[in-house]
Amino acid sequence: MWPSIRRQFERQVVRPDIVKEMIRCGMRVSEDEKIYVGKVEIGFTAVARAVKVDRRVVKQTVQQIRQNRYLFSLFSKTAPLGTSLVDVVNLLGYTALVIQADPKSPGIMAEVAGILSRHGTVVRQAVAEDPEMVPDAKMTLVVEGQLSGQVIEELNGLKDIRSIKILK
């Protein structure tokens, strides 16, 4: 997806940054060229501040999206993923695993889920970043309770995993 989107903005300098932020936050563009996160309208100025650009560039980006059939077909349907539990795992008694792995290697999520399942660990949330959009993409899993040393050892033994960070 990202290479196709990037091609649409190849001549613009900051518009790809605006589009990345819109995708990251699940922002959509309406037919009347407004930006929404869910049902909440987000002003051009707020997006501009987040990306550190002029609000007019955000407006022009939205207009470009609306006028392009391909881009509008994507951005008229995007939605936020939901609330991340990572920052509140300690309050909930959960643990977060932040895993960096070879993004070209298939089956990482399945292998990790298999290990967790064999040990009776319930996964409450899973988010994997797109390696084409995020330089050091990672997969984050929020699981119930604490992880045993054996689970961590098995996870570390997976060949395509570069690093595992555990947040309690």
HUBELUR-V382973 format. One record per residue. N is the residue number from 0. PSI is psi in whole degrees, 0 to 359 (* if undefined). Layout:
N_PSI, N_PSI
//
This chain:
0_311, 1_318, 2_322, 3_319, 4_315, 5_321, 6_326, 7_338, 8_20, 9_336, 10_350, 11_147, 12_307, 13_346, 14_323, 15_326, 16_321, 17_315, 18_319, 19_316, 20_321, 21_317, 22_315, 23_322, 24_356, 25_34, 26_143, 27_160, 28_131, 29_169, 30_331, 31_23, 32_42, 33_159, 34_136, 35_147, 36_109, 37_234, 38_1, 39_124, 40_136, 41_125, 42_153, 43_324, 44_320, 45_318, 46_318, 47_318, 48_318, 49_325, 50_352, 51_52, 52_172, 53_142, 54_331, 55_327, 56_323, 57_314, 58_316, 59_324, 60_316, 61_319, 62_319, 63_317, 64_314, 65_326, 66_346, 67_119, 68_315, 69_309, 70_317, 71_326, 72_328, 73_306, 74_351, 75_352, 76_355, 77_152, 78_154, 79_149, 80_331, 81_185, 82_130, 83_132, 84_355, 85_314, 86_352, 87_16, 88_322, 89_327, 90_334, 91_352, 92_23, 93_176, 94_141, 95_135, 96_122, 97_112, 98_127, 99_129, 100_173, 101_114, 102_345, 103_352, 104_121, 105_151, 106_4, 107_311, 108_320, 109_318, 110_315, 111_314, 112_324, 113_315, 114_312, 115_318, 116_316, 117_332, 118_10, 119_24, 120_128, 121_127, 122_122, 123_331, 124_142, 125_129, 126_127, 127_127, 128_150, 129_118, 130_344, 131_342, 132_331, 133_120, 134_307, 135_69, 136_146, 137_163, 138_133, 139_126, 140_133, 141_123, 142_155, 143_141, 144_199, 145_159, 146_140, 147_162, 148_325, 149_319, 150_313, 151_319, 152_315, 153_319, 154_316, 155_336, 156_350, 157_130, 158_328, 159_3, 160_127, 161_320, 162_154, 163_127, 164_131, 165_126, 166_128, 167_*
//
